[in-house]
């Protein structure tokens, strides 16, 4: 399944405390509904929603978005 997998780690842990997978269709829909001010705030913090949606459509992409 293509989508965004979010894993939340507690300090010092090597195993995720919580894992959430968001399908690509939901990501696209949520991005359209998101207020521009919130999208701008995320962009100010270095979070590019367009790039996240684009990368989440690819099966082999892995990486850290926010630490």
C-alpha positions in Angstrom: 0.0 0.0 0.0 1.3 3.4 -0.9 1.0 6.0 1.8 2.8 7.8 4.6 3.9 5.7 7.6 4.5 7.8 10.7 6.4 6.1 13.5 6.7 7.9 16.8 9.7 7.0 19.0 10.1 7.9 22.7 13.5 9.3 23.7 16.2 6.7 23.4 13.9 3.9 22.2 14.7 1.8 19.1 11.1 0.5 18.7 8.3 2.8 17.7 5.8 3.7 20.5 3.1 4.4 17.9 2.8 3.7 14.2 0.2 5.3 11.8 -0.2 4.7 8.1 -2.1 7.3 6.0 -3.1 6.3 2.5 -2.1 8.6 -0.4 -5.8 9.4 -1.2 -6.3 10.7 2.3 -3.1 12.7 2.2 -4.2 14.5 -1.0 -7.7 15.1 0.4 -6.4 16.5 3.7 -3.9 18.7 1.9 -6.7 20.3 -0.1 -8.8 20.9 3.1 -5.8 22.3 5.1 -6.0 26.0 5.8 -3.3 28.0 3.9 -2.0 29.5 7.1 -1.3 26.0 8.5 0.4 24.9 5.3 2.5 28.1 5.5 3.5 27.4 9.1 4.5 23.9 8.2 6.5 25.2 5.3 8.2 27.7 7.6 9.3 24.7 9.7 10.8 23.0 6.7 7.9 20.6 6.0 6.9 20.6 2.3 3.5 18.9 2.0 3.7 18.7 -1.8 6.9 16.7 -1.5 5.5 14.5 1.2 2.5 13.6 -0.9 4.6 13.0 -4.0 7.1 10.8 -2.1 4.4 8.9 -0.3 3.2 7.6 -3.7 6.5 5.7 -4.2 6.9 2.3 -2.7 10.7 2.4 -2.1 11.1 5.8 -0.5 12.1 5.9 3.2 13.4 8.7 5.4 12.9 11.0 8.3 10.7 14.0 7.9 10.9 15.5 11.3 13.1 14.6 14.3 
